[in-house]
C-alpha cells in the first residue's frame, strides 16, 4: 500500500512539473528587440496607500509604497498599475508578475504574464526561373532564417490565399499579358514585403515531331511497299477486266454469226428440193388444174408410172434422193 501511494505521488508530481514547464513555454506577449511594450495590468482602486510590486523572473523591477517609487521609474507606471517596458532586449523575455497589497498587508490583486522576444524579419528577395520543359515559372521567396515564418503571395496585387509556402509555381499559360508578383514574410511581431517582380518567360513552343534516320528509312520502305502492292492489285484488276470484256465480245460475235447464218439458210434451198422433200411447216402441194389441162387426158399407164415415181422417195427413205429426170410425154399425149 505504501508503495502504491508513493508511485501515485510521483505521477502527480511529474504531471505538475510538466504542466508548469508547458505554461512556462507559453508566450502571452511577443516583442522584437528595441520595441516598447506595456504590460496590461489594471487595478481600478489603486491608491497611494497600496503597495505595488512588479517582478521579472522573481526579480523586483518596480516597487511603489505610500506613493513613492523606490525601485524603477514612476513614469513607467500608469494610474491603474500597468508597466511600460522600453527598449526591449532578448534578456527582457520571461515571466512578469504584478502584485497589489492592501494597507494592512493582505493581497488585493495579482497578475502574471510571459513575454517572448523574437527577431524582426528581414526583407525577402523574390527570384524566378523559367522552366520550358514543365511549362511553368518557379518563384522563390528568399529570406534569412525562414523557420517559423509565414509566407504569402500576391498576383497583380491580389492575395493568393491558397499559397503559403516559400516557393510558388505558375503555369506559363497563366502569364499571358503582364503579371506582377510579390511575396511577404511575417512572424508574430513583424512583417516584410518583397519588391514587385514581373517574370519575362516565353510560352513553350508547340512540340515538334522528330524522326531518326532509321525511322525515316522504315517509313519510306513501308510506303514504297504499299504503293507497289496497290499497283499490283490495279494491274491484276485491269487484266481481269480486259479478259472478261474479250470473252463477252467473242460470245457476242458468235451469237451474231449464228443469227446471220439462220437468216441466210432458207434462201439457198432449191425449190424442186422442197417439192421433193416437203418440210413439216410447209403446206401440202396442190396441183391446180385448169380447163383443157393436158393432165386430164393422160393415159392410165402413164399415171401409174407417175405414181410409182412419187413413191420412190418413201421407199428409199434414209438414202440420198436421185436427181429428178425431165418428164417425157407419150405420143398419144402429143397427138392430143
C-alpha positions as CSV (number, residue, x, y, z in Angstrom):
1,X,0.0,0.0,0.0
2,X,2.8,2.4,0.8
3,X,4.5,1.6,-2.5
4,X,1.3,2.4,-4.4
5,X,0.8,5.7,-2.6
6,X,4.5,6.6,-3.3
7,X,4.0,5.8,-7.0
8,X,0.9,7.9,-7.2
9,X,2.6,10.8,-5.7
10,X,5.4,10.6,-8.2
11,X,3.0,10.5,-11.1
12,X,1.1,13.6,-9.8
13,X,4.3,15.4,-9.1
14,X,5.6,14.6,-12.7
15,X,2.3,15.9,-14.2
16,X,2.6,19.1,-12.2
17,X,6.1,19.7,-13.3
18,X,5.2,19.1,-17.0
19,X,2.2,21.4,-16.7
20,X,4.5,24.1,-15.2
21,X,7.0,23.7,-18.0
22,X,4.2,23.9,-20.6
23,X,2.9,27.1,-19.0
24,X,6.5,28.4,-18.9
25,X,6.9,27.9,-22.6
26,X,3.6,29.6,-23.4
27,X,4.0,33.2,-24.5
28,X,1.4,35.8,-23.7
29,X,3.3,38.6,-25.4
30,X,5.7,38.8,-28.3
31,X,8.2,41.6,-29.0
32,X,11.2,42.4,-31.0
33,X,14.5,44.0,-29.9
34,X,14.2,47.7,-29.4
35,X,10.4,47.7,-29.2
36,X,8.4,49.1,-26.3
37,X,5.6,47.2,-24.7
38,X,3.0,47.9,-22.0
39,X,2.1,45.0,-19.7
40,X,-1.7,45.4,-19.3
41,X,-2.3,45.2,-15.5
42,X,-5.4,47.1,-14.4
43,X,-6.5,47.7,-10.8
44,X,-9.1,50.4,-10.6
45,X,-8.9,51.1,-6.9
46,X,-5.1,51.6,-6.8
47,X,-4.2,54.4,-4.3
48,X,-1.1,55.7,-2.7
49,X,-1.9,53.6,0.4
50,X,-1.5,50.4,-1.6
51,X,1.8,48.6,-2.2
52,X,2.5,47.9,-5.9
53,X,5.3,45.5,-6.8
54,X,6.5,44.2,-10.3
55,X,8.9,41.3,-10.7
56,X,10.7,39.9,-13.7
57,X,11.7,36.2,-13.3
58,X,11.3,36.8,-9.5
59,X,13.5,39.9,-9.5
60,X,11.8,43.2,-8.3
61,X,12.0,45.7,-11.1
62,X,9.5,48.2,-9.6
63,X,8.3,48.9,-6.1
64,X,5.9,51.6,-5.0
65,X,4.7,52.2,-1.5
66,X,2.9,55.2,0.1
67,X,3.1,56.9,-3.3
68,X,6.8,56.7,-3.5
69,X,8.7,54.6,-6.1
70,X,11.8,53.1,-4.6
71,X,12.7,50.7,-7.4
72,X,12.2,51.6,-11.1
73,X,10.8,54.8,-12.5
74,X,7.4,56.4,-11.7
75,X,6.8,57.4,-15.3
76,X,6.7,53.7,-16.2
77,X,3.6,53.1,-14.1
78,X,0.1,54.0,-15.2
79,X,-2.7,55.0,-12.9
80,X,-4.1,51.5,-13.0
81,X,-0.7,49.9,-12.3
82,X,0.3,48.9,-15.9
83,X,4.1,48.7,-16.5
84,X,5.7,50.2,-19.6
85,X,8.8,48.3,-20.9
86,X,11.2,50.3,-23.1
87,X,13.9,49.3,-25.5
88,X,13.4,45.6,-25.1
89,X,16.2,43.1,-25.5
90,X,16.4,39.3,-25.6
91,X,17.1,39.5,-21.9
92,X,13.7,41.1,-21.4
93,X,12.0,37.8,-22.1
94,X,10.5,35.9,-19.2
95,X,7.7,35.9,-16.6
96,X,6.4,39.2,-15.3
97,X,4.2,39.4,-12.2
98,X,2.3,42.4,-10.6
99,X,1.1,42.3,-7.0
100,X,-1.1,44.8,-5.1
101,X,-1.2,44.7,-1.3
102,X,-3.8,46.4,0.9
103,X,-2.6,48.8,3.6
104,X,-3.0,46.1,6.1
105,X,-0.6,43.8,4.1
106,X,-3.3,41.5,2.6
107,X,-3.3,40.6,-1.1
108,X,-5.6,42.8,-3.2
109,X,-4.8,41.6,-6.7
110,X,-2.1,39.7,-8.6
111,X,-1.3,39.3,-12.3
112,X,1.2,37.1,-14.3
113,X,2.3,37.2,-17.9
114,X,5.1,35.8,-20.1
115,X,7.0,37.8,-22.7
116,X,8.8,36.2,-25.6
117,X,11.4,38.0,-27.7
118,X,11.7,37.5,-31.4
119,X,13.8,38.6,-34.3
120,X,12.4,41.1,-36.7
121,X,12.0,39.5,-40.2
122,X,14.2,40.8,-42.9
123,X,13.0,42.0,-46.3
124,X,12.6,39.0,-48.7
125,X,14.2,38.8,-52.1
126,X,11.9,37.4,-54.9
127,X,13.5,35.4,-57.7
128,X,12.1,33.3,-60.5
129,X,13.2,30.6,-63.0
130,X,11.5,29.9,-66.3
131,X,11.1,26.1,-66.9
132,X,10.1,25.5,-70.6
133,X,10.1,21.7,-70.1
134,X,7.4,21.8,-67.4
135,X,5.8,24.9,-69.0
136,X,5.9,26.8,-65.7
137,X,7.7,29.6,-63.9
138,X,9.0,28.8,-60.4
139,X,9.3,31.7,-57.9
140,X,11.3,31.6,-54.7
141,X,10.9,34.0,-51.8
142,X,14.4,34.2,-50.2
143,X,14.7,35.3,-46.6
144,X,17.2,34.7,-43.7
145,X,16.0,32.2,-41.1
146,X,12.8,31.1,-42.8
147,X,11.9,28.7,-39.9
148,X,8.7,29.7,-38.2
149,X,7.8,32.4,-40.7
150,X,4.5,32.7,-42.6
151,X,4.7,33.3,-46.3
152,X,2.1,34.9,-48.5
153,X,1.9,35.7,-52.3
154,X,0.1,38.3,-54.4
155,X,-0.6,38.2,-58.1
156,X,-1.4,41.6,-59.6
157,X,-1.9,42.9,-56.0
158,X,-4.4,40.2,-55.3
159,X,-3.6,37.8,-52.4
160,X,-3.3,34.1,-53.3
161,X,-4.9,32.7,-50.2
162,X,-4.1,29.1,-51.0
163,X,-0.4,29.7,-51.4
164,X,1.5,29.8,-48.0
165,X,4.8,28.1,-49.0
166,X,8.2,29.7,-49.7
167,X,8.0,28.7,-53.4
168,X,5.3,29.2,-56.0
169,X,4.9,27.6,-59.4
170,X,2.7,29.2,-62.0
171,X,1.8,27.8,-65.4
172,X,3.1,29.8,-68.4
173,X,-0.3,29.7,-69.9
174,X,-1.5,31.9,-67.0
175,X,1.2,34.5,-67.7
176,X,-0.5,35.9,-70.8
177,X,0.0,39.6,-70.6
178,X,1.9,41.4,-67.9
179,X,1.8,39.7,-64.5
180,X,3.3,41.1,-61.3
181,X,4.2,39.0,-58.2
182,X,5.2,39.9,-54.7
183,X,5.9,37.8,-51.6
184,X,5.6,38.6,-47.9
185,X,7.1,37.1,-44.8
186,X,5.8,37.6,-41.3
187,X,6.1,36.4,-37.7
188,X,4.1,37.4,-34.6
189,X,5.8,40.8,-34.3
190,X,6.9,41.9,-37.8
191,X,6.1,41.6,-41.5
192,X,8.1,42.5,-44.6
193,X,7.2,42.6,-48.3
194,X,9.5,42.0,-51.3
195,X,9.8,44.2,-54.4
196,X,7.5,43.5,-57.3
197,X,8.7,41.1,-59.9
198,X,7.3,40.6,-63.5
199,X,8.5,37.3,-65.0
200,X,9.6,37.5,-68.6
201,X,9.1,33.9,-69.7
202,X,8.2,32.9,-73.3
203,X,5.4,30.5,-73.8
204,X,6.6,27.0,-74.7
205,X,6.7,26.3,-78.5
206,X,4.5,23.5,-79.8
207,X,6.2,20.1,-79.6
208,X,8.0,19.2,-82.9
209,X,7.9,15.7,-84.3
210,X,11.4,14.4,-84.9
211,X,12.3,11.1,-86.5
212,X,15.5,9.3,-86.6
213,X,17.1,8.2,-89.9
214,X,16.2,4.6,-89.3
215,X,12.6,5.5,-88.7
216,X,12.5,7.6,-91.9
217,X,14.0,4.7,-93.9
218,X,11.5,2.3,-92.4
219,X,8.6,4.7,-93.3
220,X,9.8,5.1,-96.8
221,X,10.3,1.4,-97.3
222,X,6.8,0.8,-95.9
223,X,5.3,3.4,-98.2
224,X,7.1,2.1,-101.3
225,X,5.9,-1.5,-100.4
226,X,2.3,-0.2,-100.0
227,X,2.5,1.6,-103.4
228,X,3.9,-1.5,-105.1
229,X,1.1,-3.6,-103.7
230,X,-1.5,-1.1,-104.8
231,X,0.0,-1.1,-108.4
232,X,-0.1,-4.9,-108.5
233,X,-3.7,-5.0,-107.4
234,X,-4.6,-2.4,-110.0
235,X,-2.8,-4.4,-112.8
236,X,-4.5,-7.7,-111.8
237,X,-7.9,-6.0,-111.8
238,X,-7.2,-4.4,-115.2
239,X,-6.2,-7.8,-116.7
240,X,-9.3,-9.5,-115.3
241,X,-11.4,-6.7,-116.7
242,X,-9.8,-7.0,-120.1
243,X,-10.2,-10.8,-120.1
244,X,-13.9,-10.6,-119.2
245,X,-14.5,-8.0,-121.9
246,X,-12.8,-10.1,-124.5
247,X,-14.8,-13.2,-123.6
248,X,-18.0,-11.2,-123.8
249,X,-17.1,-9.7,-127.2
250,X,-16.3,-13.1,-128.6
251,X,-19.6,-14.5,-127.3
252,X,-21.5,-11.6,-128.8
253,X,-19.7,-12.1,-132.2
254,X,-20.6,-15.9,-132.1
255,X,-24.2,-15.1,-131.4
256,X,-24.3,-12.5,-134.3
257,X,-22.7,-15.1,-136.6
258,X,-25.3,-17.7,-135.8
259,X,-28.1,-15.2,-136.3
260,X,-26.8,-14.3,-139.7
261,X,-26.5,-18.0,-140.8
262,X,-30.0,-18.7,-139.6
263,X,-31.3,-15.8,-141.7
264,X,-29.5,-16.9,-144.9
265,X,-30.4,-20.7,-144.8
266,X,-33.9,-20.5,-146.3
267,X,-32.6,-18.6,-149.4
268,X,-30.3,-21.4,-150.5
269,X,-32.9,-24.2,-150.6
270,X,-33.8,-25.5,-154.1
271,X,-37.5,-25.1,-154.8
272,X,-37.5,-28.5,-156.6
273,X,-35.9,-30.0,-153.4
274,X,-38.6,-28.5,-151.3
275,X,-41.1,-30.1,-153.7
276,X,-39.4,-33.4,-153.4
277,X,-38.9,-33.2,-149.6
278,X,-41.6,-31.0,-148.0
279,X,-41.0,-29.8,-144.5
280,X,-43.4,-30.2,-141.6
281,X,-44.2,-26.5,-141.7
282,X,-44.7,-26.3,-145.5
283,X,-48.2,-26.8,-146.7
284,X,-49.0,-29.8,-148.9
285,X,-48.6,-29.4,-152.6
286,X,-51.8,-28.9,-154.5
287,X,-51.9,-29.1,-158.3
288,X,-54.1,-26.6,-159.8
289,X,-55.9,-27.8,-162.8
290,X,-57.3,-25.6,-165.4
291,X,-59.8,-26.3,-168.1
292,X,-58.2,-28.0,-171.0
293,X,-55.3,-29.3,-169.0
294,X,-53.3,-32.0,-170.5
295,X,-53.3,-34.0,-167.3
296,X,-56.9,-35.0,-167.8
297,X,-56.1,-37.0,-171.0
298,X,-53.1,-38.8,-169.6
299,X,-53.4,-42.5,-170.0
300,X,-53.7,-44.8,-167.2
301,X,-50.3,-46.5,-167.7
302,X,-48.6,-43.1,-167.5
303,X,-50.5,-42.2,-164.3
304,X,-49.4,-45.5,-162.8
305,X,-45.8,-44.7,-163.8
306,X,-46.0,-41.3,-162.3
307,X,-47.4,-42.6,-159.1
308,X,-44.6,-45.1,-158.9
309,X,-42.1,-42.4,-159.3
310,X,-43.6,-40.4,-156.5
311,X,-43.5,-43.4,-154.2
312,X,-39.8,-44.0,-154.6
313,X,-38.6,-41.4,-152.1
314,X,-40.8,-43.0,-149.5
315,X,-39.5,-46.5,-150.1
316,X,-35.9,-45.4,-150.3
317,X,-36.1,-43.3,-147.0
318,X,-32.7,-42.8,-145.5
319,X,-30.9,-42.9,-148.9
320,X,-29.9,-39.9,-150.9
321,X,-32.7,-38.9,-153.3
322,X,-32.0,-39.2,-157.0
323,X,-31.9,-36.2,-159.1
324,X,-35.3,-35.9,-160.8
325,X,-35.3,-36.5,-164.6
326,X,-37.4,-34.4,-167.0
327,X,-40.7,-36.0,-167.8
328,X,-41.3,-37.0,-171.4
329,X,-44.7,-37.0,-173.0
330,X,-46.1,-40.0,-174.7
331,X,-47.1,-40.0,-178.4
332,X,-50.7,-40.1,-177.5
333,X,-50.4,-37.0,-175.5
334,X,-48.5,-35.3,-178.2
335,X,-51.2,-36.1,-180.7
336,X,-53.7,-34.6,-178.4
